[in-house]
Amino acid sequence: MTDTSNTRPAEDEARAPRQSRLHRVMRYLPLIAPVLLWTVPCWVLLYTGQHWPLPVTLVSTAVFVLGLVGMPLAMVRGHGRRQQDPAAIAGDTLLGTSWVLFTWSVLLGVFLRLALTVAGVGGSQDRARIVTWAVLGVTAVLLAWGYTEARRVPRVRRLDVQLPRLGAGLDGIRVALITDTHYGPLDRARWSARVCERVNALEADLVCHTGDIADGTAERRRAQALPLGTVRATHARVYVTGNHEYYSEAQGWVDLMDELGWQPLRNRHVLLERGGDTLVVAGVDDVTAESSGLAGHRAHLAGALDGADPELPVLLLAHQPTFIDRAAAAGIDLQLSGHTHGGQIWPFHHLVRLDQPALAGLSHHGTRTLLYTSRGTGFWGPPFRVFAPSEITLLVLRSPHLPTSP
């Protein structure tokens, strides 16, 4: 692996991220989301004809009110300036619980009740109570399953990817991708070590981490991140920043990854050479880097490719799939990204798709460029994954230029 770090300042060609439709929605979400997430299930489960005994109604209503008040308070104390991990765990858990409860209160509250009415099942009160118990049952099952999915070591997803410009000498290069580990309030040091063991079992030539290592500073989450130093690769271990690094002293994470033996590809590239052929492995800071105010942090693709032979194939690491427009315009062969978590808790993926061009998997952009979007290795916030399993990805790069047998 040849280091070709860019040391010269280059023109600032990184565009400020466009304010997307999702960003406009998110501006008001903190105000309206808690009210909707708690009042809608309360109404559907308690006040739509169930006629529960008064003590049941009062106690249940009090529980919803506590959730409505407690969740925002816990989130502020956990993720605000105080950074109190127990409060963050409580707030995140309440957020995930209320989202699942809200989703299935709406779905079953409408469709199950309609089906029961059409089928002539029971009276109005019976149907209302069936809906309530169905919602509570589905929510409990999904939360238990989602918690197990979030905390397990991800399964390996293997994928062959043909790159038309990849030389025959590089055919079969194994690229392991982890991303969005999100070490956070729940201590996952043992989980981190097991993830690294699974990555090592892949015997990859190149191991990539495409950002969002943790929620919290490198000093606070150091113990959970240390197993990353045990990861092995034949050629190199490379890393780029994600947006969450810029919430938590990004330079500290860059320094820690460097200390652990990973090469932070901060708008620079390295060369992977085998069998007489070469692959450019480039990386850019996250698109939110420039607005962070940190000196020298920005998404600068021209700087990442400075000095690289334009005839060589390029593998680009960029945290957010939305960077693909710039990658395709520059003729990048393959971009690796994370960020989306595959939606993490269904049906949140509909909101993610408002902001990102891809949710998960391999997609084509422009005439040459491929994008692989990982569903992520860890989880953010709520410790649940519902219909969006985590993954460790092994991409085997294939060349169409294999020598023919005599």
Beta strands, then each sheet from edge to edge (+ up, - down):
strand 1: 2-4
strand 2: 155-162
strand 3: 173-178
strand 4: 206-209
strand 5: 236-239
strand 6: 263-264
strand 7: 268-274
strand 8: 277-283
strand 9: 314-317
strand 10: 334-337
strand 11: 361-365
strand 12: 369-373
strand 13: 391-398
sheet 1: 1+ 7- 8+ 9+ 10+ 12+ 11-
sheet 2: 2+ 13+ 3- 4- 5- 6-
end
